[in-house]
Amino acid sequence: MSRAPQLQPHHIERLRVTWPDTDAAGGMHFSAGLRYAETAEAGFRRTLGILGDWGQYPRRTISATFHAMPQFDDELEVRLRLDAIGTTSMSWAWEIVCRAQLCIDGRHVAVHVDAEQRPQALPPNVRRDT
């Protein structure tokens, strides 16, 4: 049995595993976990009013540990926390909980970049509001 969820989230997004996000056996495809975490990240940024320049934050690192695989139509609770904020990047920690157990936990780092894809300082409103 997986350990009990430990993350103290800044944002919770409730979702369901959709049919296109499953594999042939009906389990959630591994790639959907990050999409669900990014959905929670967008929801969090939306509540803060800083969703605007979304396209300027490519992912630098991504990691995930799978403890149990969600199934088609499972209700999910995606718990997201801003783990660290630097000069040019934000580190996010997240968990996906379903059926009262931790299914996936992960992290990703998003870096703010300019038009040439070079790291640039986070906008003042992003640093202030997060």
PyMOL commands that place a pseudoatom at each C-alpha (Angstrom):
pseudoatom trace, name=CA, resn=MET, resi=1, chain=A, elem=C, hetatm=0, pos=[0.000, 0.000, 0.000]
pseudoatom trace, name=CA, resn=SER, resi=2, chain=A, elem=C, hetatm=0, pos=[1.259, 3.491, -0.851]
pseudoatom trace, name=CA, resn=ARG, resi=3, chain=A, elem=C, hetatm=0, pos=[2.272, 5.951, 1.796]
pseudoatom trace, name=CA, resn=ALA, resi=4, chain=A, elem=C, hetatm=0, pos=[-0.300, 8.511, 2.898]
pseudoatom trace, name=CA, resn=PRO, resi=5, chain=A, elem=C, hetatm=0, pos=[-0.215, 11.802, 0.965]
pseudoatom trace, name=CA, resn=GLN, resi=6, chain=A, elem=C, hetatm=0, pos=[2.033, 14.349, 2.678]
pseudoatom trace, name=CA, resn=LEU, resi=7, chain=A, elem=C, hetatm=0, pos=[1.908, 17.414, 0.429]
pseudoatom trace, name=CA, resn=GLN, resi=8, chain=A, elem=C, hetatm=0, pos=[0.397, 20.586, 1.839]
pseudoatom trace, name=CA, resn=PRO, resi=9, chain=A, elem=C, hetatm=0, pos=[-1.002, 22.001, -1.410]
pseudoatom trace, name=CA, resn=HIS, resi=10, chain=A, elem=C, hetatm=0, pos=[-1.392, 25.589, -2.485]
pseudoatom trace, name=CA, resn=HIS, resi=11, chain=A, elem=C, hetatm=0, pos=[-3.950, 24.476, -5.064]
pseudoatom trace, name=CA, resn=ILE, resi=12, chain=A, elem=C, hetatm=0, pos=[-6.183, 21.442, -5.583]
pseudoatom trace, name=CA, resn=GLU, resi=13, chain=A, elem=C, hetatm=0, pos=[-7.666, 20.552, -8.951]
pseudoatom trace, name=CA, resn=ARG, resi=14, chain=A, elem=C, hetatm=0, pos=[-10.310, 17.824, -9.173]
pseudoatom trace, name=CA, resn=LEU, resi=15, chain=A, elem=C, hetatm=0, pos=[-10.363, 15.885, -12.429]
pseudoatom trace, name=CA, resn=ARG, resi=16, chain=A, elem=C, hetatm=0, pos=[-11.372, 12.528, -13.894]
pseudoatom trace, name=CA, resn=VAL, resi=17, chain=A, elem=C, hetatm=0, pos=[-9.259, 10.154, -15.936]
pseudoatom trace, name=CA, resn=THR, resi=18, chain=A, elem=C, hetatm=0, pos=[-10.545, 10.596, -19.468]
pseudoatom trace, name=CA, resn=TRP, resi=19, chain=A, elem=C, hetatm=0, pos=[-10.767, 7.822, -22.059]
pseudoatom trace, name=CA, resn=PRO, resi=20, chain=A, elem=C, hetatm=0, pos=[-8.071, 9.347, -24.334]
pseudoatom trace, name=CA, resn=ASP, resi=21, chain=A, elem=C, hetatm=0, pos=[-5.683, 9.358, -21.346]
pseudoatom trace, name=CA, resn=THR, resi=22, chain=A, elem=C, hetatm=0, pos=[-5.823, 5.577, -20.877]
pseudoatom trace, name=CA, resn=ASP, resi=23, chain=A, elem=C, hetatm=0, pos=[-3.890, 2.703, -22.379]
pseudoatom trace, name=CA, resn=ALA, resi=24, chain=A, elem=C, hetatm=0, pos=[-5.344, -0.454, -23.914]
pseudoatom trace, name=CA, resn=ALA, resi=25, chain=A, elem=C, hetatm=0, pos=[-5.896, -1.961, -20.448]
pseudoatom trace, name=CA, resn=GLY, resi=26, chain=A, elem=C, hetatm=0, pos=[-7.922, 1.036, -19.215]
pseudoatom trace, name=CA, resn=GLY, resi=27, chain=A, elem=C, hetatm=0, pos=[-5.227, 2.394, -16.927]
pseudoatom trace, name=CA, resn=MET, resi=28, chain=A, elem=C, hetatm=0, pos=[-4.101, 5.987, -17.106]
pseudoatom trace, name=CA, resn=HIS, resi=29, chain=A, elem=C, hetatm=0, pos=[-1.239, 6.416, -19.577]
pseudoatom trace, name=CA, resn=PHE, resi=30, chain=A, elem=C, hetatm=0, pos=[1.903, 7.521, -17.765]
pseudoatom trace, name=CA, resn=SER, resi=31, chain=A, elem=C, hetatm=0, pos=[2.148, 10.745, -19.772]
pseudoatom trace, name=CA, resn=ALA, resi=32, chain=A, elem=C, hetatm=0, pos=[-1.229, 11.965, -18.499]
pseudoatom trace, name=CA, resn=GLY, resi=33, chain=A, elem=C, hetatm=0, pos=[0.157, 12.518, -14.999]
pseudoatom trace, name=CA, resn=LEU, resi=34, chain=A, elem=C, hetatm=0, pos=[2.214, 15.518, -16.066]
pseudoatom trace, name=CA, resn=ARG, resi=35, chain=A, elem=C, hetatm=0, pos=[-0.686, 16.929, -18.106]
pseudoatom trace, name=CA, resn=TYR, resi=36, chain=A, elem=C, hetatm=0, pos=[-2.912, 16.721, -15.028]
pseudoatom trace, name=CA, resn=ALA, resi=37, chain=A, elem=C, hetatm=0, pos=[-0.198, 18.410, -12.926]
pseudoatom trace, name=CA, resn=GLU, resi=38, chain=A, elem=C, hetatm=0, pos=[0.060, 21.150, -15.551]
pseudoatom trace, name=CA, resn=THR, resi=39, chain=A, elem=C, hetatm=0, pos=[-3.731, 21.527, -15.489]
pseudoatom trace, name=CA, resn=ALA, resi=40, chain=A, elem=C, hetatm=0, pos=[-3.475, 22.149, -11.738]
pseudoatom trace, name=CA, resn=GLU, resi=41, chain=A, elem=C, hetatm=0, pos=[-0.594, 24.584, -12.325]
pseudoatom trace, name=CA, resn=ALA, resi=42, chain=A, elem=C, hetatm=0, pos=[-2.723, 26.524, -14.823]
pseudoatom trace, name=CA, resn=GLY, resi=43, chain=A, elem=C, hetatm=0, pos=[-5.633, 26.527, -12.362]
pseudoatom trace, name=CA, resn=PHE, resi=44, chain=A, elem=C, hetatm=0, pos=[-3.397, 27.871, -9.620]
pseudoatom trace, name=CA, resn=ARG, resi=45, chain=A, elem=C, hetatm=0, pos=[-1.958, 30.583, -11.866]
pseudoatom trace, name=CA, resn=ARG, resi=46, chain=A, elem=C, hetatm=0, pos=[-5.497, 31.474, -12.984]
pseudoatom trace, name=CA, resn=THR, resi=47, chain=A, elem=C, hetatm=0, pos=[-6.638, 31.993, -9.375]
pseudoatom trace, name=CA, resn=LEU, resi=48, chain=A, elem=C, hetatm=0, pos=[-3.648, 34.317, -8.862]
pseudoatom trace, name=CA, resn=GLY, resi=49, chain=A, elem=C, hetatm=0, pos=[-4.365, 36.272, -12.051]
pseudoatom trace, name=CA, resn=ILE, resi=50, chain=A, elem=C, hetatm=0, pos=[-0.961, 35.433, -13.599]
pseudoatom trace, name=CA, resn=LEU, resi=51, chain=A, elem=C, hetatm=0, pos=[-1.987, 33.034, -16.363]
pseudoatom trace, name=CA, resn=GLY, resi=52, chain=A, elem=C, hetatm=0, pos=[-1.221, 35.564, -19.150]
pseudoatom trace, name=CA, resn=ASP, resi=53, chain=A, elem=C, hetatm=0, pos=[2.255, 34.771, -20.515]
pseudoatom trace, name=CA, resn=TRP, resi=54, chain=A, elem=C, hetatm=0, pos=[1.901, 31.000, -20.192]
pseudoatom trace, name=CA, resn=GLY, resi=55, chain=A, elem=C, hetatm=0, pos=[3.888, 30.115, -23.316]
pseudoatom trace, name=CA, resn=GLN, resi=56, chain=A, elem=C, hetatm=0, pos=[7.115, 31.486, -21.861]
pseudoatom trace, name=CA, resn=TYR, resi=57, chain=A, elem=C, hetatm=0, pos=[7.674, 28.728, -19.262]
pseudoatom trace, name=CA, resn=PRO, resi=58, chain=A, elem=C, hetatm=0, pos=[9.150, 25.570, -20.827]
pseudoatom trace, name=CA, resn=ARG, resi=59, chain=A, elem=C, hetatm=0, pos=[9.939, 22.648, -18.534]
pseudoatom trace, name=CA, resn=ARG, resi=60, chain=A, elem=C, hetatm=0, pos=[13.562, 22.121, -17.574]
pseudoatom trace, name=CA, resn=THR, resi=61, chain=A, elem=C, hetatm=0, pos=[13.201, 18.990, -15.416]
pseudoatom trace, name=CA, resn=ILE, resi=62, chain=A, elem=C, hetatm=0, pos=[10.367, 16.558, -14.794]
pseudoatom trace, name=CA, resn=SER, resi=63, chain=A, elem=C, hetatm=0, pos=[10.208, 13.584, -12.432]
pseudoatom trace, name=CA, resn=ALA, resi=64, chain=A, elem=C, hetatm=0, pos=[7.398, 11.341, -11.255]
pseudoatom trace, name=CA, resn=THR, resi=65, chain=A, elem=C, hetatm=0, pos=[7.000, 8.249, -9.110]
pseudoatom trace, name=CA, resn=PHE, resi=66, chain=A, elem=C, hetatm=0, pos=[4.036, 5.971, -9.740]
pseudoatom trace, name=CA, resn=HIS, resi=67, chain=A, elem=C, hetatm=0, pos=[2.644, 4.203, -6.684]
pseudoatom trace, name=CA, resn=ALA, resi=68, chain=A, elem=C, hetatm=0, pos=[-0.694, 3.021, -8.103]
pseudoatom trace, name=CA, resn=MET, resi=69, chain=A, elem=C, hetatm=0, pos=[-2.175, 3.504, -11.547]
pseudoatom trace, name=CA, resn=PRO, resi=70, chain=A, elem=C, hetatm=0, pos=[-5.445, 5.437, -11.831]
pseudoatom trace, name=CA, resn=GLN, resi=71, chain=A, elem=C, hetatm=0, pos=[-8.064, 3.819, -14.061]
pseudoatom trace, name=CA, resn=PHE, resi=72, chain=A, elem=C, hetatm=0, pos=[-10.507, 5.203, -16.596]
pseudoatom trace, name=CA, resn=ASP, resi=73, chain=A, elem=C, hetatm=0, pos=[-13.091, 7.500, -14.986]
pseudoatom trace, name=CA, resn=ASP, resi=74, chain=A, elem=C, hetatm=0, pos=[-11.363, 7.545, -11.579]
pseudoatom trace, name=CA, resn=GLU, resi=75, chain=A, elem=C, hetatm=0, pos=[-11.837, 10.811, -9.731]
pseudoatom trace, name=CA, resn=LEU, resi=76, chain=A, elem=C, hetatm=0, pos=[-8.497, 12.493, -9.099]
pseudoatom trace, name=CA, resn=GLU, resi=77, chain=A, elem=C, hetatm=0, pos=[-7.361, 15.126, -6.689]
pseudoatom trace, name=CA, resn=VAL, resi=78, chain=A, elem=C, hetatm=0, pos=[-4.265, 16.856, -8.032]
pseudoatom trace, name=CA, resn=ARG, resi=79, chain=A, elem=C, hetatm=0, pos=[-2.447, 18.638, -5.212]
pseudoatom trace, name=CA, resn=LEU, resi=80, chain=A, elem=C, hetatm=0, pos=[0.056, 21.252, -6.311]
pseudoatom trace, name=CA, resn=ARG, resi=81, chain=A, elem=C, hetatm=0, pos=[2.530, 23.320, -4.336]
pseudoatom trace, name=CA, resn=LEU, resi=82, chain=A, elem=C, hetatm=0, pos=[5.032, 25.933, -5.461]
pseudoatom trace, name=CA, resn=ASP, resi=83, chain=A, elem=C, hetatm=0, pos=[8.095, 24.332, -3.914]
pseudoatom trace, name=CA, resn=ALA, resi=84, chain=A, elem=C, hetatm=0, pos=[10.667, 27.018, -4.744]
pseudoatom trace, name=CA, resn=ILE, resi=85, chain=A, elem=C, hetatm=0, pos=[10.885, 30.221, -6.709]
pseudoatom trace, name=CA, resn=GLY, resi=86, chain=A, elem=C, hetatm=0, pos=[14.174, 31.443, -8.114]
pseudoatom trace, name=CA, resn=THR, resi=87, chain=A, elem=C, hetatm=0, pos=[15.279, 34.325, -10.252]
pseudoatom trace, name=CA, resn=THR, resi=88, chain=A, elem=C, hetatm=0, pos=[14.233, 32.670, -13.530]
pseudoatom trace, name=CA, resn=SER, resi=89, chain=A, elem=C, hetatm=0, pos=[12.374, 29.513, -12.525]
pseudoatom trace, name=CA, resn=MET, resi=90, chain=A, elem=C, hetatm=0, pos=[9.619, 27.985, -10.428]
pseudoatom trace, name=CA, resn=SER, resi=91, chain=A, elem=C, hetatm=0, pos=[9.784, 24.471, -8.950]
pseudoatom trace, name=CA, resn=TRP, resi=92, chain=A, elem=C, hetatm=0, pos=[6.481, 22.677, -8.476]
pseudoatom trace, name=CA, resn=ALA, resi=93, chain=A, elem=C, hetatm=0, pos=[5.740, 19.618, -6.334]
pseudoatom trace, name=CA, resn=TRP, resi=94, chain=A, elem=C, hetatm=0, pos=[2.542, 17.667, -6.931]
pseudoatom trace, name=CA, resn=GLU, resi=95, chain=A, elem=C, hetatm=0, pos=[0.604, 14.569, -5.999]
pseudoatom trace, name=CA, resn=ILE, resi=96, chain=A, elem=C, hetatm=0, pos=[-2.235, 12.776, -7.704]
pseudoatom trace, name=CA, resn=VAL, resi=97, chain=A, elem=C, hetatm=0, pos=[-4.553, 11.026, -5.269]
pseudoatom trace, name=CA, resn=CYS, resi=98, chain=A, elem=C, hetatm=0, pos=[-7.354, 8.648, -6.240]
pseudoatom trace, name=CA, resn=ARG, resi=99, chain=A, elem=C, hetatm=0, pos=[-9.365, 6.005, -4.407]
pseudoatom trace, name=CA, resn=ALA, resi=100, chain=A, elem=C, hetatm=0, pos=[-8.043, 7.521, -1.128]
pseudoatom trace, name=CA, resn=GLN, resi=101, chain=A, elem=C, hetatm=0, pos=[-4.424, 6.662, -1.942]
pseudoatom trace, name=CA, resn=LEU, resi=102, chain=A, elem=C, hetatm=0, pos=[-1.377, 8.369, -3.346]
pseudoatom trace, name=CA, resn=CYS, resi=103, chain=A, elem=C, hetatm=0, pos=[-1.094, 7.291, -6.979]
pseudoatom trace, name=CA, resn=ILE, resi=104, chain=A, elem=C, hetatm=0, pos=[1.633, 9.583, -8.333]
pseudoatom trace, name=CA, resn=ASP, resi=105, chain=A, elem=C, hetatm=0, pos=[3.951, 12.170, -6.881]
pseudoatom trace, name=CA, resn=GLY, resi=106, chain=A, elem=C, hetatm=0, pos=[6.203, 14.374, -8.941]
pseudoatom trace, name=CA, resn=ARG, resi=107, chain=A, elem=C, hetatm=0, pos=[8.076, 17.575, -9.494]
pseudoatom trace, name=CA, resn=HIS, resi=108, chain=A, elem=C, hetatm=0, pos=[8.773, 19.839, -12.408]
pseudoatom trace, name=CA, resn=VAL, resi=109, chain=A, elem=C, hetatm=0, pos=[10.751, 23.007, -12.929]
pseudoatom trace, name=CA, resn=ALA, resi=110, chain=A, elem=C, hetatm=0, pos=[9.473, 25.709, -15.288]
pseudoatom trace, name=CA, resn=VAL, resi=111, chain=A, elem=C, hetatm=0, pos=[11.938, 28.323, -16.532]
pseudoatom trace, name=CA, resn=HIS, resi=112, chain=A, elem=C, hetatm=0, pos=[10.857, 31.752, -17.748]
pseudoatom trace, name=CA, resn=VAL, resi=113, chain=A, elem=C, hetatm=0, pos=[12.517, 32.414, -21.144]
pseudoatom trace, name=CA, resn=ASP, resi=114, chain=A, elem=C, hetatm=0, pos=[12.717, 35.216, -23.678]
pseudoatom trace, name=CA, resn=ALA, resi=115, chain=A, elem=C, hetatm=0, pos=[11.894, 34.970, -27.403]
pseudoatom trace, name=CA, resn=GLU, resi=116, chain=A, elem=C, hetatm=0, pos=[15.288, 33.309, -28.073]
pseudoatom trace, name=CA, resn=GLN, resi=117, chain=A, elem=C, hetatm=0, pos=[14.603, 30.691, -25.367]
pseudoatom trace, name=CA, resn=ARG, resi=118, chain=A, elem=C, hetatm=0, pos=[17.204, 32.132, -22.978]
pseudoatom trace, name=CA, resn=PRO, resi=119, chain=A, elem=C, hetatm=0, pos=[16.358, 32.216, -19.258]
pseudoatom trace, name=CA, resn=GLN, resi=120, chain=A, elem=C, hetatm=0, pos=[15.148, 35.610, -18.104]
pseudoatom trace, name=CA, resn=ALA, resi=121, chain=A, elem=C, hetatm=0, pos=[14.011, 36.985, -14.769]
pseudoatom trace, name=CA, resn=LEU, resi=122, chain=A, elem=C, hetatm=0, pos=[10.511, 36.117, -13.672]
pseudoatom trace, name=CA, resn=PRO, resi=123, chain=A, elem=C, hetatm=0, pos=[8.101, 39.023, -14.134]
pseudoatom trace, name=CA, resn=PRO, resi=124, chain=A, elem=C, hetatm=0, pos=[7.664, 41.068, -10.917]
pseudoatom trace, name=CA, resn=ASN, resi=125, chain=A, elem=C, hetatm=0, pos=[3.952, 40.195, -10.708]
pseudoatom trace, name=CA, resn=VAL, resi=126, chain=A, elem=C, hetatm=0, pos=[4.726, 36.460, -10.834]
pseudoatom trace, name=CA, resn=ARG, resi=127, chain=A, elem=C, hetatm=0, pos=[7.324, 36.695, -8.055]
pseudoatom trace, name=CA, resn=ARG, resi=128, chain=A, elem=C, hetatm=0, pos=[5.002, 38.881, -5.951]
pseudoatom trace, name=CA, resn=ASP, resi=129, chain=A, elem=C, hetatm=0, pos=[1.798, 36.884, -6.416]
pseudoatom trace, name=CA, resn=THR, resi=130, chain=A, elem=C, hetatm=0, pos=[3.176, 33.368, -6.014]
for i in range(1, 130): cmd.bond("trace and resi %d" % i, "trace and resi %d" % (i + 1))
show_as sticks, trace
zoom trace
